[in-house]
Amino acid sequence: MNESLALIREKNFGLLLGGQLISQIGENLNRVALLWFVYKLTNSPGAVATIGILQTLPPLLFGWLTGVALDRSSKKSVMLGLDTTRGLIVLLIPILYYFHWLSLPVLDVLVFLIAVTSGIFGPALYASIPEIVPPDKTIAGNAMMQTVGQIGMLLGPILGGVLVSFWNPTVVMAINGLTFLISAIFLIFIHIRWTPPTTPLSPGLFFRETAEGYKVVFGKQHNFLPLFLVMTFYGLITGPLNILLPIYAKNSLHEGSGAFGLLISALGVGMLLSSLLLSLYSPRSMGVCIRNAFMLAGLLLGGLSVTHSLPLAIILLAAAGMGLSVTNPLIHTIVQKKTSPELLGRTFSTISLGFLSGLILGMACLPFLLNSIGPSRTVLVMGIVLFSGAIVVSAPLMRSEKQLPTDNESTRNLIGLQQFSPVEVRED
């Protein structure tokens, strides 16, 4: 506990964490405002669905392009530019609406651009953590970063619903734009080490460096394919689970919208508790922890599929959320410890494609499963897939964690990089 508090008090990480807390609350607050605004503007569920697709598609389309640029750039400058850009774009929506210049196609374009910047920000954020967090506190740093994201997911929609009931949704969007700009101000005062590249980027070099990122994930040297598969299973389950819950509450539990709210909150609380626990205690084996957590979550989803009691369903879903939420901090830590700093952007961008592919595949299969076997059996299928996936990746996952550098080795590697790099290691 004291170590986690000391990490928060550390200037660079504390500022990064504080800025992310503010922007995450604003971003999730905006999700409610934006969807409500689009539905009021168009009265079309199809238009709302289009917004959802536009928010998901850009990272999948452009993720493979951004890794090289991230690895060749100052992470601080990238994050500062992205927060400023998306803050200004979000603020543009209420401004255009006020002057009656906002049409649905223009809104779609702006939402797409916001999603592009947000898709790049995530890999840049986690690639920067090893540069500002001591090696022995990497798991805690990743877990706390996930914690603020989950706090945003819990508080943002609640605040968004309250504020939208009093104000026009565009006012709430303006608040979100300001939170991104506040996060950018926090970033100004952060110092992050950065080694500038020694060679200019040419088209040929771009494709070679992009291929290097894929080799890290899919090649034999780092053995990151199991991590890619774990993230794919994570997206495959978590994506459709949120969409499934209102249908499950109505058809399986025979409850109303209040039960759906309790279920989604239970899932979020479970995920938050897991992140808080990882910020305080580091598992001896991250691979074993991921495997066991996935298997337990699979069993809990199986239990959820046969229960007709709302209180029991809340408990099962909260516990399943704890198991699922173990994934991100530990995967990020394994990658950060095994990958050289100049490859982190490409590695995270590539691994995130696994999550996004699973997310889209899961949501695409959900309507067919619901129509064919109903919500309860769909939950059971999800539990079986998660449990089986944990078994399939278990042995490779254990191997991917082997030969992680010790904290002393990580420190020596960083010192060596600073001493023998052909260019000076700068601080932004």
Contacts in CASP RR format, 6 or more apart in sequence:
PFRMAT RR
TARGET T0000
AUTHOR 0000-0000-0000
METHOD contacts of the structure
MODEL  1
MNESLALIREKNFGLLLGGQLISQIGENLNRVALLWFVYKLTNSPGAVAT
IGILQTLPPLLFGWLTGVALDRSSKKSVMLGLDTTRGLIVLLIPILYYFH
WLSLPVLDVLVFLIAVTSGIFGPALYASIPEIVPPDKTIAGNAMMQTVGQ
IGMLLGPILGGVLVSFWNPTVVMAINGLTFLISAIFLIFIHIRWTPPTTP
LSPGLFFRETAEGYKVVFGKQHNFLPLFLVMTFYGLITGPLNILLPIYAK
NSLHEGSGAFGLLISALGVGMLLSSLLLSLYSPRSMGVCIRNAFMLAGLL
LGGLSVTHSLPLAIILLAAAGMGLSVTNPLIHTIVQKKTSPELLGRTFST
ISLGFLSGLILGMACLPFLLNSIGPSRTVLVMGIVLFSGAIVVSAPLMRS
EKQLPTDNESTRNLIGLQQFSPVEVRED
1 280 0 8 1.000
3 137 0 8 1.000
3 140 0 8 1.000
4 140 0 8 1.000
4 144 0 8 1.000
4 279 0 8 1.000
4 280 0 8 1.000
7 13 0 8 1.000
7 14 0 8 1.000
7 133 0 8 1.000
7 134 0 8 1.000
7 137 0 8 1.000
7 140 0 8 1.000
7 141 0 8 1.000
7 144 0 8 1.000
8 14 0 8 1.000
8 17 0 8 1.000
8 144 0 8 1.000
10 132 0 8 1.000
11 189 0 8 1.000
11 190 0 8 1.000
12 132 0 8 1.000
12 190 0 8 1.000
12 191 0 8 1.000
12 192 0 8 1.000
13 132 0 8 1.000
13 133 0 8 1.000
13 141 0 8 1.000
15 186 0 8 1.000
15 187 0 8 1.000
15 189 0 8 1.000
15 190 0 8 1.000
16 125 0 8 1.000
16 128 0 8 1.000
16 132 0 8 1.000
16 145 0 8 1.000
16 186 0 8 1.000
16 187 0 8 1.000
16 190 0 8 1.000
17 144 0 8 1.000
17 145 0 8 1.000
17 148 0 8 1.000
18 148 0 8 1.000
18 183 0 8 1.000
18 186 0 8 1.000
19 182 0 8 1.000
19 183 0 8 1.000
19 186 0 8 1.000
19 187 0 8 1.000
20 125 0 8 1.000
20 145 0 8 1.000
20 148 0 8 1.000
20 149 0 8 1.000
20 183 0 8 1.000
21 148 0 8 1.000
21 149 0 8 1.000
21 151 0 8 1.000
21 152 0 8 1.000
22 179 0 8 1.000
22 182 0 8 1.000
22 183 0 8 1.000
22 186 0 8 1.000
23 83 0 8 1.000
23 179 0 8 1.000
23 180 0 8 1.000
23 182 0 8 1.000
23 183 0 8 1.000
24 148 0 8 1.000
24 149 0 8 1.000
24 151 0 8 1.000
24 152 0 8 1.000
24 153 0 8 1.000
25 151 0 8 1.000
25 152 0 8 1.000
25 155 0 8 1.000
25 156 0 8 1.000
25 159 0 8 1.000
25 179 0 8 1.000
26 152 0 8 1.000
26 156 0 8 1.000
26 175 0 8 1.000
26 176 0 8 1.000
26 177 0 8 1.000
26 179 0 8 1.000
26 180 0 8 1.000
27 118 0 8 1.000
27 152 0 8 1.000
27 176 0 8 1.000
27 179 0 8 1.000
27 180 0 8 1.000
28 152 0 8 1.000
28 153 0 8 1.000
28 155 0 8 1.000
28 156 0 8 1.000
28 157 0 8 1.000
29 156 0 8 1.000
29 157 0 8 1.000
29 159 0 8 1.000
29 160 0 8 1.000
29 163 0 8 1.000
29 172 0 8 1.000
29 175 0 8 1.000
29 176 0 8 1.000
29 179 0 8 1.000
30 90 0 8 1.000
30 172 0 8 1.000
30 173 0 8 1.000
30 175 0 8 1.000
30 176 0 8 1.000
30 177 0 8 1.000
31 156 0 8 1.000
31 157 0 8 1.000
32 156 0 8 1.000
32 157 0 8 1.000
32 160 0 8 1.000
32 161 0 8 1.000
32 164 0 8 1.000
32 172 0 8 1.000
33 160 0 8 1.000
33 161 0 8 1.000
33 163 0 8 1.000
33 164 0 8 1.000
33 169 0 8 1.000
33 170 0 8 1.000
33 172 0 8 1.000
33 173 0 8 1.000
33 176 0 8 1.000
34 51 0 8 1.000
34 111 0 8 1.000
34 169 0 8 1.000
34 173 0 8 1.000
35 48 0 8 1.000
35 51 0 8 1.000
36 161 0 8 1.000
36 164 0 8 1.000
36 169 0 8 1.000
37 169 0 8 1.000
37 170 0 8 1.000
37 173 0 8 1.000
38 47 0 8 1.000
38 48 0 8 1.000
38 51 0 8 1.000
38 104 0 8 1.000
38 107 0 8 1.000
39 45 0 8 1.000
39 47 0 8 1.000
39 48 0 8 1.000
40 169 0 8 1.000
41 47 0 8 1.000
41 104 0 8 1.000
41 107 0 8 1.000
42 48 0 8 1.000
42 104 0 8 1.000
47 104 0 8 1.000
50 108 0 8 1.000
51 108 0 8 1.000
51 111 0 8 1.000
54 108 0 8 1.000
54 111 0 8 1.000
54 112 0 8 1.000
54 115 0 8 1.000
55 111 0 8 1.000
55 114 0 8 1.000
55 115 0 8 1.000
56 115 0 8 1.000
56 356 0 8 1.000
56 359 0 8 1.000
56 360 0 8 1.000
57 112 0 8 1.000
57 115 0 8 1.000
58 112 0 8 1.000
58 115 0 8 1.000
58 116 0 8 1.000
58 119 0 8 1.000
59 115 0 8 1.000
59 116 0 8 1.000
59 118 0 8 1.000
59 119 0 8 1.000
59 120 0 8 1.000
59 352 0 8 1.000
59 356 0 8 1.000
60 353 0 8 1.000
60 356 0 8 1.000
60 357 0 8 1.000
60 360 0 8 1.000
62 116 0 8 1.000
62 120 0 8 1.000
63 119 0 8 1.000
63 120 0 8 1.000
63 123 0 8 1.000
63 349 0 8 1.000
63 352 0 8 1.000
63 353 0 8 1.000
64 210 0 8 1.000
64 349 0 8 1.000
64 350 0 8 1.000
64 353 0 8 1.000
65 210 0 8 1.000
66 119 0 8 1.000
66 120 0 8 1.000
66 123 0 8 1.000
66 345 0 8 1.000
66 349 0 8 1.000
67 123 0 8 1.000
67 210 0 8 1.000
67 213 0 8 1.000
67 345 0 8 1.000
67 346 0 8 1.000
67 348 0 8 1.000
67 349 0 8 1.000
67 350 0 8 1.000
68 201 0 8 1.000
68 206 0 8 1.000
68 209 0 8 1.000
68 210 0 8 1.000
68 346 0 8 1.000
69 78 0 8 1.000
70 78 0 8 1.000
70 120 0 8 1.000
70 123 0 8 1.000
70 124 0 8 1.000
70 127 0 8 1.000
70 344 0 8 1.000
70 345 0 8 1.000
70 346 0 8 1.000
70 349 0 8 1.000
71 127 0 8 1.000
71 209 0 8 1.000
71 342 0 8 1.000
71 343 0 8 1.000
71 344 0 8 1.000
71 345 0 8 1.000
71 346 0 8 1.000
72 197 0 8 1.000
72 201 0 8 1.000
74 192 0 8 1.000
74 194 0 8 1.000
74 426 0 8 1.000
74 428 0 8 1.000
75 124 0 8 1.000
75 127 0 8 1.000
75 128 0 8 1.000
75 131 0 8 1.000
75 192 0 8 1.000
75 194 0 8 1.000
75 428 0 8 1.000
76 128 0 8 1.000
76 187 0 8 1.000
76 190 0 8 1.000
76 191 0 8 1.000
76 192 0 8 1.000
76 194 0 8 1.000
76 428 0 8 1.000
77 428 0 8 1.000
78 120 0 8 1.000
78 124 0 8 1.000
79 121 0 8 1.000
79 124 0 8 1.000
79 125 0 8 1.000
79 128 0 8 1.000
79 187 0 8 1.000
80 184 0 8 1.000
80 187 0 8 1.000
80 188 0 8 1.000
81 184 0 8 1.000
82 117 0 8 1.000
82 118 0 8 1.000
82 120 0 8 1.000
82 121 0 8 1.000
82 124 0 8 1.000
83 121 0 8 1.000
83 180 0 8 1.000
83 181 0 8 1.000
83 183 0 8 1.000
83 184 0 8 1.000
83 187 0 8 1.000
84 180 0 8 1.000
84 181 0 8 1.000
84 184 0 8 1.000
85 117 0 8 1.000
86 113 0 8 1.000
86 114 0 8 1.000
86 117 0 8 1.000
86 118 0 8 1.000
86 121 0 8 1.000
86 177 0 8 1.000
86 180 0 8 1.000
87 176 0 8 1.000
87 177 0 8 1.000
87 178 0 8 1.000
87 180 0 8 1.000
87 181 0 8 1.000
87 184 0 8 1.000
88 177 0 8 1.000
88 181 0 8 1.000
89 110 0 8 1.000
89 113 0 8 1.000
89 114 0 8 1.000
89 117 0 8 1.000
90 114 0 8 1.000
90 173 0 8 1.000
90 174 0 8 1.000
90 176 0 8 1.000
90 177 0 8 1.000
90 180 0 8 1.000
91 173 0 8 1.000
91 174 0 8 1.000
91 177 0 8 1.000
91 178 0 8 1.000
92 110 0 8 1.000
93 102 0 8 1.000
93 107 0 8 1.000
93 110 0 8 1.000
93 170 0 8 1.000
93 173 0 8 1.000
94 170 0 8 1.000
94 171 0 8 1.000
94 173 0 8 1.000
94 174 0 8 1.000
96 102 0 8 1.000
96 106 0 8 1.000
97 170 0 8 1.000
98 170 0 8 1.000
122 348 0 8 1.000
122 352 0 8 1.000
123 344 0 8 1.000
123 345 0 8 1.000
123 348 0 8 1.000
123 349 0 8 1.000
123 352 0 8 1.000
124 345 0 8 1.000
125 145 0 8 1.000
126 142 0 8 1.000
126 145 0 8 1.000
126 332 0 8 1.000
126 336 0 8 1.000
126 344 0 8 1.000
126 348 0 8 1.000
127 341 0 8 1.000
127 344 0 8 1.000
127 345 0 8 1.000
127 348 0 8 1.000
128 192 0 8 1.000
129 138 0 8 1.000
129 141 0 8 1.000
129 142 0 8 1.000
129 145 0 8 1.000
129 332 0 8 1.000
129 336 0 8 1.000
130 138 0 8 1.000
130 336 0 8 1.000
130 341 0 8 1.000
130 344 0 8 1.000
131 192 0 8 1.000
131 193 0 8 1.000
131 194 0 8 1.000
131 341 0 8 1.000
132 190 0 8 1.000
132 191 0 8 1.000
132 192 0 8 1.000
133 140 0 8 1.000
133 141 0 8 1.000
134 407 0 8 1.000
135 337 0 8 1.000
135 407 0 8 1.000
135 410 0 8 1.000
135 411 0 8 1.000
136 407 0 8 1.000
138 333 0 8 1.000
138 336 0 8 1.000
138 337 0 8 1.000
139 278 0 8 1.000
139 279 0 8 1.000
139 282 0 8 1.000
139 283 0 8 1.000
139 286 0 8 1.000
139 329 0 8 1.000
139 330 0 8 1.000
139 333 0 8 1.000
140 278 0 8 1.000
140 279 0 8 1.000
140 280 0 8 1.000
140 282 0 8 1.000
141 279 0 8 1.000
141 329 0 8 1.000
142 278 0 8 1.000
142 328 0 8 1.000
142 329 0 8 1.000
142 330 0 8 1.000
142 332 0 8 1.000
142 333 0 8 1.000
142 336 0 8 1.000
143 275 0 8 1.000
143 276 0 8 1.000
143 277 0 8 1.000
143 278 0 8 1.000
143 279 0 8 1.000
143 329 0 8 1.000
144 275 0 8 1.000
144 279 0 8 1.000
145 329 0 8 1.000
146 275 0 8 1.000
146 325 0 8 1.000
146 328 0 8 1.000
146 329 0 8 1.000
147 272 0 8 1.000
147 275 0 8 1.000
147 276 0 8 1.000
147 279 0 8 1.000
150 268 0 8 1.000
150 271 0 8 1.000
150 272 0 8 1.000
150 275 0 8 1.000
150 325 0 8 1.000
151 272 0 8 1.000
153 268 0 8 1.000
154 265 0 8 1.000
154 268 0 8 1.000
154 269 0 8 1.000
154 272 0 8 1.000
160 172 0 8 1.000
163 171 0 8 1.000
163 172 0 8 1.000
163 175 0 8 1.000
164 172 0 8 1.000
190 428 0 8 1.000
191 427 0 8 1.000
191 428 0 8 1.000
192 427 0 8 1.000
192 428 0 8 1.000
193 425 0 8 1.000
193 426 0 8 1.000
193 427 0 8 1.000
194 425 0 8 1.000
194 426 0 8 1.000
194 427 0 8 1.000
194 428 0 8 1.000
195 341 0 8 1.000
195 342 0 8 1.000
195 417 0 8 1.000
195 421 0 8 1.000
195 423 0 8 1.000
195 424 0 8 1.000
195 425 0 8 1.000
195 426 0 8 1.000
196 423 0 8 1.000
196 424 0 8 1.000
196 426 0 8 1.000
197 423 0 8 1.000
198 422 0 8 1.000
198 423 0 8 1.000
199 205 0 8 1.000
201 209 0 8 1.000
209 346 0 8 1.000
210 346 0 8 1.000
212 343 0 8 1.000
212 346 0 8 1.000
213 343 0 8 1.000
213 346 0 8 1.000
213 347 0 8 1.000
213 350 0 8 1.000
214 346 0 8 1.000
214 350 0 8 1.000
215 221 0 8 1.000
216 222 0 8 1.000
216 224 0 8 1.000
216 339 0 8 1.000
216 343 0 8 1.000
216 346 0 8 1.000
216 347 0 8 1.000
216 350 0 8 1.000
217 224 0 8 1.000
217 225 0 8 1.000
217 227 0 8 1.000
217 228 0 8 1.000
217 347 0 8 1.000
217 350 0 8 1.000
217 351 0 8 1.000
218 224 0 8 1.000
218 225 0 8 1.000
218 228 0 8 1.000
219 225 0 8 1.000
222 338 0 8 1.000
222 339 0 8 1.000
222 400 0 8 1.000
223 396 0 8 1.000
223 399 0 8 1.000
223 400 0 8 1.000
224 335 0 8 1.000
224 338 0 8 1.000
224 347 0 8 1.000
224 351 0 8 1.000
224 400 0 8 1.000
225 396 0 8 1.000
225 400 0 8 1.000
226 393 0 8 1.000
226 396 0 8 1.000
226 397 0 8 1.000
226 399 0 8 1.000
226 400 0 8 1.000
227 331 0 8 1.000
227 334 0 8 1.000
227 335 0 8 1.000
227 351 0 8 1.000
227 397 0 8 1.000
227 400 0 8 1.000
228 350 0 8 1.000
228 351 0 8 1.000
228 353 0 8 1.000
228 354 0 8 1.000
229 389 0 8 1.000
229 392 0 8 1.000
229 393 0 8 1.000
229 396 0 8 1.000
230 290 0 8 1.000
230 294 0 8 1.000
230 327 0 8 1.000
230 331 0 8 1.000
230 393 0 8 1.000
230 397 0 8 1.000
231 327 0 8 1.000
231 331 0 8 1.000
231 351 0 8 1.000
231 352 0 8 1.000
231 354 0 8 1.000
231 355 0 8 1.000
232 354 0 8 1.000
232 355 0 8 1.000
232 357 0 8 1.000
232 358 0 8 1.000
233 294 0 8 1.000
233 358 0 8 1.000
233 385 0 8 1.000
233 386 0 8 1.000
233 389 0 8 1.000
233 390 0 8 1.000
233 393 0 8 1.000
234 324 0 8 1.000
234 327 0 8 1.000
234 328 0 8 1.000
234 355 0 8 1.000
235 354 0 8 1.000
235 355 0 8 1.000
235 356 0 8 1.000
235 358 0 8 1.000
235 359 0 8 1.000
235 362 0 8 1.000
236 358 0 8 1.000
236 359 0 8 1.000
236 361 0 8 1.000
236 362 0 8 1.000
236 385 0 8 1.000
237 297 0 8 1.000
237 301 0 8 1.000
237 324 0 8 1.000
237 362 0 8 1.000
237 382 0 8 1.000
237 383 0 8 1.000
237 385 0 8 1.000
237 386 0 8 1.000
238 324 0 8 1.000
238 359 0 8 1.000
239 358 0 8 1.000
239 359 0 8 1.000
239 362 0 8 1.000
239 363 0 8 1.000
240 362 0 8 1.000
240 363 0 8 1.000
240 365 0 8 1.000
240 366 0 8 1.000
240 382 0 8 1.000
241 267 0 8 1.000
241 382 0 8 1.000
242 264 0 8 1.000
242 267 0 8 1.000
243 363 0 8 1.000
243 366 0 8 1.000
244 366 0 8 1.000
244 370 0 8 1.000
244 375 0 8 1.000
244 378 0 8 1.000
244 379 0 8 1.000
244 382 0 8 1.000
245 260 0 8 1.000
245 263 0 8 1.000
245 264 0 8 1.000
245 267 0 8 1.000
246 257 0 8 1.000
246 260 0 8 1.000
247 370 0 8 1.000
247 375 0 8 1.000
248 263 0 8 1.000
248 375 0 8 1.000
248 376 0 8 1.000
248 379 0 8 1.000
249 255 0 8 1.000
249 256 0 8 1.000
249 257 0 8 1.000
249 258 0 8 1.000
249 259 0 8 1.000
249 260 0 8 1.000
249 261 0 8 1.000
249 263 0 8 1.000
250 256 0 8 1.000
250 260 0 8 1.000
251 374 0 8 1.000
251 375 0 8 1.000
251 376 0 8 1.000
252 308 0 8 1.000
252 375 0 8 1.000
252 376 0 8 1.000
252 379 0 8 1.000
253 259 0 8 1.000
253 308 0 8 1.000
253 309 0 8 1.000
253 310 0 8 1.000
253 313 0 8 1.000
254 308 0 8 1.000
255 310 0 8 1.000
259 310 0 8 1.000
262 310 0 8 1.000
262 314 0 8 1.000
263 313 0 8 1.000
263 314 0 8 1.000
263 317 0 8 1.000
266 314 0 8 1.000
266 315 0 8 1.000
266 317 0 8 1.000
266 318 0 8 1.000
267 317 0 8 1.000
267 318 0 8 1.000
267 320 0 8 1.000
267 321 0 8 1.000
268 318 0 8 1.000
268 321 0 8 1.000
269 318 0 8 1.000
270 318 0 8 1.000
270 319 0 8 1.000
270 321 0 8 1.000
270 322 0 8 1.000
270 325 0 8 1.000
271 321 0 8 1.000
271 322 0 8 1.000
271 324 0 8 1.000
271 325 0 8 1.000
272 325 0 8 1.000
273 318 0 8 1.000
273 322 0 8 1.000
274 321 0 8 1.000
274 322 0 8 1.000
274 323 0 8 1.000
274 324 0 8 1.000
274 325 0 8 1.000
274 326 0 8 1.000
275 325 0 8 1.000
275 329 0 8 1.000
277 322 0 8 1.000
278 326 0 8 1.000
278 329 0 8 1.000
278 330 0 8 1.000
283 289 0 8 1.000
283 330 0 8 1.000
285 398 0 8 1.000
285 401 0 8 1.000
286 330 0 8 1.000
286 333 0 8 1.000
286 334 0 8 1.000
286 401 0 8 1.000
287 330 0 8 1.000
287 334 0 8 1.000
287 397 0 8 1.000
287 398 0 8 1.000
287 400 0 8 1.000
287 401 0 8 1.000
288 398 0 8 1.000
289 326 0 8 1.000
289 330 0 8 1.000
290 326 0 8 1.000
290 327 0 8 1.000
290 330 0 8 1.000
290 331 0 8 1.000
290 390 0 8 1.000
290 397 0 8 1.000
291 390 0 8 1.000
291 393 0 8 1.000
291 394 0 8 1.000
291 397 0 8 1.000
291 398 0 8 1.000
292 390 0 8 1.000
293 322 0 8 1.000
293 323 0 8 1.000
293 324 0 8 1.000
293 326 0 8 1.000
293 327 0 8 1.000
294 323 0 8 1.000
294 324 0 8 1.000
294 327 0 8 1.000
294 386 0 8 1.000
294 387 0 8 1.000
294 389 0 8 1.000
294 390 0 8 1.000
295 386 0 8 1.000
295 387 0 8 1.000
295 390 0 8 1.000
295 391 0 8 1.000
296 319 0 8 1.000
296 320 0 8 1.000
296 323 0 8 1.000
297 319 0 8 1.000
297 320 0 8 1.000
297 321 0 8 1.000
297 322 0 8 1.000
297 323 0 8 1.000
297 324 0 8 1.000
297 383 0 8 1.000
297 386 0 8 1.000
298 320 0 8 1.000
298 382 0 8 1.000
298 383 0 8 1.000
298 384 0 8 1.000
298 386 0 8 1.000
298 387 0 8 1.000
298 390 0 8 1.000
299 383 0 8 1.000
299 387 0 8 1.000
300 316 0 8 1.000
300 317 0 8 1.000
300 319 0 8 1.000
300 320 0 8 1.000
301 316 0 8 1.000
301 320 0 8 1.000
301 379 0 8 1.000
301 380 0 8 1.000
301 382 0 8 1.000
301 383 0 8 1.000
301 386 0 8 1.000
302 379 0 8 1.000
302 380 0 8 1.000
302 383 0 8 1.000
302 384 0 8 1.000
303 316 0 8 1.000
304 313 0 8 1.000
304 316 0 8 1.000
304 317 0 8 1.000
304 320 0 8 1.000
304 379 0 8 1.000
305 376 0 8 1.000
305 377 0 8 1.000
305 379 0 8 1.000
305 380 0 8 1.000
305 383 0 8 1.000
306 376 0 8 1.000
306 380 0 8 1.000
307 313 0 8 1.000
307 316 0 8 1.000
331 351 0 8 1.000
332 348 0 8 1.000
334 400 0 8 1.000
334 401 0 8 1.000
334 404 0 8 1.000
335 344 0 8 1.000
335 347 0 8 1.000
335 348 0 8 1.000
335 351 0 8 1.000
336 344 0 8 1.000
337 404 0 8 1.000
337 405 0 8 1.000
337 410 0 8 1.000
338 400 0 8 1.000
338 403 0 8 1.000
338 404 0 8 1.000
338 405 0 8 1.000
339 347 0 8 1.000
341 417 0 8 1.000
366 378 0 8 1.000
369 377 0 8 1.000
369 378 0 8 1.000
369 381 0 8 1.000
370 378 0 8 1.000
373 381 0 8 1.000
405 413 0 8 1.000
417 425 0 8 1.000
418 425 0 8 1.000
END
